[in-house]
Amino acid sequence: MIADYVGIPFTLHGTDRRGLDCWGLVRLYHLEQRGLALPSFGDRYGRELDLEERRQIAAIVRGESDDWQPVEAGTERRGDVVLFKMAGVESHLGIVVGEGRFLHARPGTDSCVESYKSPIWSRRVAGFWRR
């Protein structure tokens, strides 16, 4: 259930229910709900990910790893990953939970569900991806 993932504290480089970041949330969801183990980038943790490392994570989701397929906007479904541009860089991820809503984690707030069709998020959507 999506409610099981709401309220997890944001922790930079976090990977479990004690605290996680947006990639950690995507990893946790895919492992628990789909049995898919995604790369952790754990060897890069312990410091803030730089711009190039954020691009590498975005590249995995964009399908440059051949494991992820792009999804046409309007056909996304629960469990797909939505990729956002932040400050012009594809660097934030969320999980589609249905009806134009997504689950995500970001600094300053616990994991939550918001609308990716809202004025704040709609202009930042870079695409949807499915694995």
C-alpha positions, 0 to 999 in steps of 0.5 A: 500500500502506498500509505506504507511509504508516506511519512518516512523521514528524508535522509540524504543517501538514506535507503530504508524506512529510518530515512531515505532520499528520492532514489532510496524511496524508488529503490525501496518501493521497487524492491518491496513491491516488485522484487526488483533490486536497483543499484544503490550508488552506495559507494558514492554515499557519505557525501552529497551526490554531485551533478554528474552522479545525479545525471547518472541516476537519471540516465538509469531511469531514462532507459540508457541502461536498457532496463527502463522504457519510456512511457508516453505521458497520459499512459503512466500507471502505478509504479512507474517512475516520474523524472523531474528537472530541478534547477534545469537538471533531471535530478528528482524522482517519484513513483506514480501512484495513480490519478496524476499523483506521485510519491516522493521524498525531498529535503525538508519534508517526510515522504509524501504524495503530491500531484505532478499535474500541479503548477509546481510540478507539471512544468518540471516533469521530464518524463515517465519510465517503466521497468 
